[in-house]
Each structure stands twice: as structure tokens, then as C-alpha cells.
Amino acid sequence: MQKGDLVYIMGDPSRPILGKQVVTRGLISEVAAIKHGTMGMVLDVDPNVGRYGNVQVLIQGQALWVSNGFVKSTNEEG
């Protein structure tokens, strides 16, 4: 996954996925619920993007950090 990729936020359709907006020094300023299937664009990728990393996604004009497990590239299958 790279900056500029179009992605879907996927998870359990009956539960919202939480995205967080981080301000200076790693403080969380806001947590937002994201619906299953929401489309976004990758802004930044955590260097520890392995299984438990985070991806910053632009969703409806808001930049939110989302766990890598919930972010699926639009060209991924499955």
C-alpha cells in the first residue's frame, strides 16, 4: 500500500471501525466511526505497517488513522 492508493475500509458490517485523528506529539484529538465499505485515499503509511500498523486515510475530507487490518486496496481480491 502506497500514498495515493484508493482503498476501502472493510470490517464487520454490523460494527463501526474507529479511525483516530492525531495532533502533535501523538495525542488523539478525535475518534470517528467509519462504516464498512467506506472508500478513501491513503495519505500516509506507518513505517511499522506490518500486521498491526496504521494507515492514514482521507475520508470525506477528514484525515484519519485506521488500523492496517481494516484497509483494503481497491485492486485487492478477497
Steps between C-alpha positions, in 0.01 A plus 500: 500500500635840399405865528227589253348150484121478503381270778189365669458486875374147560404322820194346664196665334313504832775694682655838421875524455667770707735747336700748703621846418842564655642842574851596616703268724271203430200632691164378374268792434198319359369150443252446217287199408547383141245280325597170337568554128594869524741608228805718567848594381827414675685807628772336708613154604644419842854362458393208720227418248529130565203320643435755775601824328281798417411679180390864474199517269316803363128434544248770409755777553622366834841337551465203735743232615350152460644162593663332199275195538194701402652668191470309173634626165238532229702260283525229771285194464324322784 
